[in-house]
Amino acid sequence: MRRKTRNPAQRLRTAVDAMPRRTRIAMLTGIRSNRIAVGTYTDPKTGGVCPMLAAHRNGGRTSLASFARSWDRFTGARRPRLATDREVRTLTSYIEMSLLRD
């Protein structure tokens, strides 16, 4: 039986849903107070941080590699850069919807 392939947005939604509630809340707080980067954990050049580091800095002490992979796949990251407004808004809405479903 073949696995159904998912698009990058669906993979990101699934990764967000897999995070503990406290991590999602911390990530939401971190996204709102940091410059968010893609393709890197931290980008000293732009001052951006990945969403998982933003969550970690706000009390979400979860290590979830599947989130990082799905975030980079969703953004099409080929090199470290700041996330676009659209990418950040999309991630924010996925987190908010996930919290509402809880």
N, CA and C atoms as an extended XYZ file, in Angstrom:
306
Properties=species:S:1:pos:R:3:atomname:S:1:resname:S:1:resid:I:1 pbc="F F F"
N         0.837       -1.179        0.000 N   MET     1
C         0.000        0.000        0.000 CA  MET     1
C         0.883        1.245        0.000 C   MET     1
N         0.643        2.137       -0.927 N   ARG     2
C         1.439        3.370       -1.028 CA  ARG     2
C         0.934        4.400       -0.038 C   ARG     2
N         1.883        5.132        0.513 N   ARG     3
C         1.512        6.228        1.403 CA  ARG     3
C         1.011        7.398        0.597 C   ARG     3
N        -0.013        8.030        1.098 N   LYS     4
C        -0.536        9.213        0.435 CA  LYS     4
C         0.438       10.362        0.646 C   LYS     4
N         0.827       11.014       -0.433 N   THR     5
C         1.734       12.150       -0.301 CA  THR     5
C         0.947       13.378        0.149 C   THR     5
N         1.602       14.182        0.932 N   ARG     6
C         0.971       15.395        1.442 CA  ARG     6
C         1.683       16.605        0.896 C   ARG     6
N         0.949       17.653        0.760 N   ASN     7
C         1.603       18.879        0.330 CA  ASN     7
C         2.293       19.521        1.538 C   ASN     7
N         3.215       20.436        1.300 N   PRO     8
C         3.973       21.041        2.409 CA  PRO     8
C         3.091       21.724        3.458 C   PRO     8
N         2.006       22.344        3.043 N   ALA     9
C         1.124       23.011        4.010 CA  ALA     9
C         0.463       21.988        4.928 C   ALA     9
N         0.053       20.880        4.364 N   GLN    10
C        -0.580       19.838        5.170 CA  GLN    10
C         0.423       19.230        6.149 C   GLN    10
N         1.657       19.046        5.706 N   ARG    11
C         2.702       18.533        6.598 CA  ARG    11
C         2.955       19.497        7.757 C   ARG    11
N         2.963       20.791        7.465 N   LEU    12
C         3.182       21.786        8.514 CA  LEU    12
C         2.026       21.771        9.511 C   LEU    12
N         0.804       21.690        9.032 N   ARG    13
C        -0.359       21.609        9.934 CA  ARG    13
C        -0.259       20.395       10.842 C   ARG    13
N         0.136       19.269       10.277 N   THR    14
C         0.276       18.045       11.063 CA  THR    14
C         1.364       18.199       12.121 C   THR    14
N         2.484       18.806       11.766 N   ALA    15
C         3.575       19.020       12.727 CA  ALA    15
C         3.147       19.961       13.847 C   ALA    15
N         2.391       20.994       13.511 N   VAL    16
C         1.888       21.921       14.532 CA  VAL    16
C         0.950       21.177       15.481 C   VAL    16
N         0.052       20.383       14.930 N   ASP    17
C        -0.892       19.636       15.767 CA  ASP    17
C        -0.187       18.647       16.690 C   ASP    17
N         0.988       18.152       16.288 N   ALA    18
C         1.722       17.174       17.089 CA  ALA    18
C         2.446       17.798       18.279 C   ALA    18
N         2.611       19.110       18.268 N   MET    19
C         3.325       19.764       19.371 CA  MET    19
C         2.441       19.834       20.611 C   MET    19
N         3.056       19.750       21.793 N   PRO    20
C         2.285       19.943       23.020 CA  PRO    20
C         1.666       21.348       23.053 C   PRO    20
N         0.554       21.481       23.731 N   ARG    21
C        -0.166       22.757       23.819 CA  ARG    21
C         0.744       23.883       24.324 C   ARG    21
N         1.514       23.622       25.364 N   ARG    22
C         2.379       24.668       25.934 CA  ARG    22
C         3.420       25.142       24.914 C   ARG    22
N         3.881       24.243       24.058 N   THR    23
C         4.850       24.618       23.033 CA  THR    23
C         4.190       25.478       21.965 C   THR    23
N         2.963       25.133       21.590 N   ARG    24
C         2.252       25.943       20.600 CA  ARG    24
C         2.007       27.357       21.132 C   ARG    24
N         1.636       27.457       22.387 N   ILE    25
C         1.413       28.776       22.999 CA  ILE    25
C         2.722       29.564       23.034 C   ILE    25
N         3.815       28.897       23.439 N   ALA    26
C         5.125       29.554       23.491 CA  ALA    26
C         5.579       29.976       22.097 C   ALA    26
N         5.301       29.147       21.085 N   MET    27
C         5.694       29.483       19.723 CA  MET    27
C         4.909       30.692       19.236 C   MET    27
N         3.646       30.742       19.539 N   LEU    28
C         2.823       31.882       19.140 CA  LEU    28
C         3.358       33.171       19.760 C   LEU    28
N         3.709       33.126       21.033 N   THR    29
C         4.296       34.279       21.714 CA  THR    29
C         5.634       34.645       21.070 C   THR    29
N         6.452       33.640       20.782 N   GLY    30
C         7.760       33.873       20.172 CA  GLY    30
C         7.681       34.447       18.778 C   GLY    30
N         6.717       33.985       18.009 N   ILE    31
C         6.537       34.502       16.645 CA  ILE    31
C         6.177       35.980       16.687 C   ILE    31
N         5.383       36.344       17.651 N   ARG    32
C         4.935       37.737       17.755 CA  ARG    32
C         6.021       38.670       18.277 C   ARG    32
N         7.063       38.126       18.900 N   SER    33
C         8.071       38.999       19.499 CA  SER    33
C         9.475       38.840       18.896 C   SER    33
N         9.616       38.046       17.842 N   ASN    34
C        10.922       37.827       17.206 CA  ASN    34
C        10.797       37.914       15.696 C   ASN    34
N        11.923       38.171       15.065 N   ARG    35
C        11.992       38.044       13.605 CA  ARG    35
C        12.161       36.558       13.318 C   ARG    35
N        11.334       36.015       12.447 N   ILE    36
C        11.338       34.582       12.190 CA  ILE    36
C        12.137       34.276       10.924 C   ILE    36
N        12.988       33.268       11.040 N   ALA    37
C        13.854       32.869        9.939 CA  ALA    37
C        13.458       31.492        9.419 C   ALA    37
N        13.890       31.205        8.213 N   VAL    38
C        13.710       29.882        7.616 CA  VAL    38
C        15.080       29.372        7.178 C   VAL    38
N        15.227       28.047        7.136 N   GLY    39
C        16.468       27.458        6.663 CA  GLY    39
C        17.618       27.511        7.648 C   GLY    39
N        17.341       27.878        8.878 N   THR    40
C        18.395       27.990        9.887 CA  THR    40
C        17.776       27.992       11.274 C   THR    40
N        18.585       27.679       12.281 N   TYR    41
C        18.134       27.758       13.663 CA  TYR    41
C        18.154       29.214       14.120 C   TYR    41
N        19.234       29.885       13.758 N   THR    42
C        19.360       31.311       14.038 CA  THR    42
C        20.197       31.944       12.926 C   THR    42
N        19.861       33.154       12.569 N   ASP    43
C        20.581       33.845       11.498 CA  ASP    43
C        21.138       35.150       12.048 C   ASP    43
N        22.411       35.161       12.458 N   PRO    44
C        23.010       36.366       13.035 CA  PRO    44
C        22.994       37.550       12.069 C   PRO    44
N        23.034       37.262       10.783 N   LYS    45
C        23.051       38.321        9.776 CA  LYS    45
C        21.767       39.162        9.808 C   LYS    45
N        20.619       38.495        9.971 N   THR    46
C        19.333       39.201        9.963 CA  THR    46
C        18.710       39.326       11.350 C   THR    46
N        19.244       38.576       12.298 N   GLY    47
C        18.656       38.588       13.636 CA  GLY    47
C        17.444       37.692       13.760 C   GLY    47
N        17.194       36.879       12.750 N   GLY    48
C        16.032       35.991       12.774 CA  GLY    48
C        16.318       34.687       13.498 C   GLY    48
N        15.258       34.089       14.026 N   VAL    49
C        15.336       32.781       14.684 CA  VAL    49
C        14.247       31.887       14.122 C   VAL    49
N        14.475       30.585       14.183 N   CYS    50
C        13.446       29.663       13.722 CA  CYS    50
C        12.295       29.651       14.730 C   CYS    50
N        11.110       29.264       14.301 N   PRO    51
C         9.959       29.259       15.210 CA  PRO    51
C        10.157       28.370       16.439 C   PRO    51
N        10.889       27.266       16.290 N   MET    52
C        11.105       26.378       17.438 CA  MET    52
C        12.004       27.044       18.475 C   MET    52
N        13.025       27.802       18.040 N   LEU    53
C        13.860       28.541       18.983 CA  LEU    53
C        13.039       29.652       19.642 C   LEU    53
N        12.190       30.296       18.886 N   ALA    54
C        11.309       31.323       19.462 CA  ALA    54
C        10.430       30.703       20.551 C   ALA    54
N         9.928       29.507       20.304 N   ALA    55
C         9.116       28.813       21.309 CA  ALA    55
C         9.964       28.461       22.524 C   ALA    55
N        11.160       27.953       22.278 N   HIS    56
C        12.061       27.566       23.363 CA  HIS    56
C        12.368       28.761       24.268 C   HIS    56
N        12.590       29.910       23.672 N   ARG    57
C        12.883       31.125       24.454 CA  ARG    57
C        11.686       31.602       25.263 C   ARG    57
N        10.500       31.087       24.938 N   ASN    58
C         9.285       31.484       25.652 CA  ASN    58
C         8.697       30.340       26.477 C   ASN    58
N         9.530       29.350       26.799 N   GLY    59
C         9.112       28.293       27.710 CA  GLY    59
C         8.683       26.993       27.061 C   GLY    59
N         8.629       26.916       25.755 N   GLY    60
C         8.237       25.680       25.072 CA  GLY    60
C         9.453       24.806       24.848 C   GLY    60
N         9.794       23.974       25.820 N   ARG    61
C        11.027       23.192       25.779 CA  ARG    61
C        10.844       21.848       25.080 C   ARG    61
N        10.358       21.873       23.867 N   THR    62
C        10.124       20.659       23.098 CA  THR    62
C        11.096       20.606       21.934 C   THR    62
N        11.643       19.436       21.690 N   SER    63
C        12.499       19.240       20.521 CA  SER    63
C        11.710       18.401       19.530 C   SER    63
N        11.385       18.985       18.396 N   LEU    64
C        10.566       18.294       17.419 CA  LEU    64
C        11.154       18.519       16.034 C   LEU    64
N        11.995       17.586       15.611 N   ALA    65
C        12.678       17.722       14.317 CA  ALA    65
C        11.685       17.726       13.161 C   ALA    65
N        10.564       17.034       13.308 N   SER    66
C         9.590       16.989       12.209 CA  SER    66
C         9.016       18.383       11.938 C   SER    66
N         8.908       19.210       12.970 N   PHE    67
C         8.433       20.569       12.748 CA  PHE    67
C         9.440       21.342       11.903 C   PHE    67
N        10.705       21.268       12.257 N   ALA    68
C        11.744       22.007       11.520 CA  ALA    68
C        11.776       21.593       10.057 C   ALA    68
N        11.701       20.295        9.808 N   ARG    69
C        11.699       19.822        8.416 CA  ARG    69
C        10.471       20.307        7.663 C   ARG    69
N         9.309       20.231        8.305 N   SER    70
C         8.087       20.657        7.620 CA  SER    70
C         8.061       22.170        7.408 C   SER    70
N         8.614       22.942        8.359 N   TRP    71
C         8.680       24.399        8.211 CA  TRP    71
C         9.569       24.770        7.032 C   TRP    71
N        10.738       24.156        6.949 N   ASP    72
C        11.653       24.455        5.845 CA  ASP    72
C        11.089       23.986        4.504 C   ASP    72
N        10.414       22.866        4.513 N   ARG    73
C         9.801       22.380        3.272 CA  ARG    73
C         8.663       23.318        2.846 C   ARG    73
N         7.860       23.752        3.802 N   PHE    74
C         6.759       24.666        3.506 CA  PHE    74
C         7.260       25.980        2.916 C   PHE    74
N         8.353       26.502        3.470 N   THR    75
C         8.879       27.790        3.018 CA  THR    75
C         9.768       27.674        1.787 C   THR    75
N        10.146       26.453        1.434 N   GLY    76
C        11.029       26.272        0.286 CA  GLY    76
C        12.422       26.808        0.547 C   GLY    76
N        12.844       26.746        1.794 N   ALA    77
C        14.136       27.317        2.194 CA  ALA    77
C        15.292       26.627        1.486 C   ALA    77
N        16.076       27.412        0.798 N   ARG    78
C        17.294       26.912        0.154 CA  ARG    78
C        18.523       27.486        0.848 C   ARG    78
N        18.320       28.583        1.534 N   ARG    79
C        19.391       29.229        2.289 CA  ARG    79
C        18.724       29.976        3.436 C   ARG    79
N        19.469       30.320        4.464 N   PRO    80
C        18.881       31.082        5.567 CA  PRO    80
C        18.370       32.445        5.091 C   PRO    80
N        17.182       32.787        5.534 N   ARG    81
C        16.570       34.077        5.202 CA  ARG    81
C        15.452       34.337        6.192 C   ARG    81
N        14.953       35.575        6.198 N   LEU    82
C        13.799       35.883        7.018 CA  LEU    82
C        12.542       35.319        6.364 C   LEU    82
N        11.621       34.886        7.173 N   ALA    83
C        10.343       34.393        6.667 CA  ALA    83
C         9.541       35.569        6.116 C   ALA    83
N         8.771       35.314        5.087 N   THR    84
C         7.901       36.355        4.545 CA  THR    84
C         6.723       36.569        5.482 C   THR    84
N         6.045       37.692        5.328 N   ASP    85
C         4.852       37.963        6.134 CA  ASP    85
C         3.812       36.868        5.937 C   ASP    85
N         3.657       36.424        4.695 N   ARG    86
C         2.682       35.382        4.393 CA  ARG    86
C         3.017       34.078        5.121 C   ARG    86
N         4.291       33.704        5.134 N   GLU    87
C         4.712       32.472        5.811 CA  GLU    87
C         4.444       32.558        7.316 C   GLU    87
N         4.740       33.695        7.899 N   VAL    88
C         4.519       33.879        9.339 CA  VAL    88
C         3.018       33.890        9.643 C   VAL    88
N         2.239       34.572        8.813 N   ARG    89
C         0.782       34.590        9.018 CA  ARG    89
C         0.190       33.191        8.909 C   ARG    89
N         0.673       32.420        7.956 N   THR    90
C         0.176       31.059        7.783 CA  THR    90
C         0.490       30.212        9.005 C   THR    90
N         1.729       30.255        9.475 N   LEU    91
C         2.104       29.488       10.665 CA  LEU    91
C         1.289       29.937       11.868 C   LEU    91
N         1.133       31.233       12.029 N   THR    92
C         0.337       31.762       13.138 CA  THR    92
C        -1.087       31.228       13.087 C   THR    92
N        -1.681       31.229       11.910 N   SER    93
C        -3.074       30.753       11.799 CA  SER    93
C        -3.159       29.252       12.075 C   SER    93
N        -2.172       28.463       11.653 N   TYR    94
C        -2.178       27.026       11.948 CA  TYR    94
C        -2.110       26.784       13.454 C   TYR    94
N        -1.270       27.554       14.135 N   ILE    95
C        -1.142       27.394       15.592 CA  ILE    95
C        -2.447       27.801       16.265 C   ILE    95
N        -3.007       28.945       15.873 N   GLU    96
C        -4.243       29.409       16.490 CA  GLU    96
C        -5.389       28.413       16.278 C   GLU    96
N        -5.510       27.879       15.071 N   MET    97
C        -6.563       26.908       14.792 CA  MET    97
C        -6.353       25.626       15.600 C   MET    97
N        -5.109       25.209       15.743 N   SER    98
C        -4.805       24.019       16.519 CA  SER    98
C        -5.182       24.225       17.988 C   SER    98
N        -4.903       25.413       18.514 N   LEU    99
C        -5.253       25.708       19.909 CA  LEU    99
C        -6.759       25.765       20.090 C   LEU    99
N        -7.469       26.292       19.128 N   LEU   100
C        -8.932       26.351       19.208 CA  LEU   100
C        -9.563       24.974       19.198 C   LEU   100
N        -8.943       24.030       18.474 N   ARG   101
C        -9.486       22.667       18.404 CA  ARG   101
C        -9.291       21.909       19.710 C   ARG   101
N        -8.325       22.310       20.516 N   ASP   102
C        -8.067       21.606       21.802 CA  ASP   102
C        -9.192       21.778       22.782 C   ASP   102
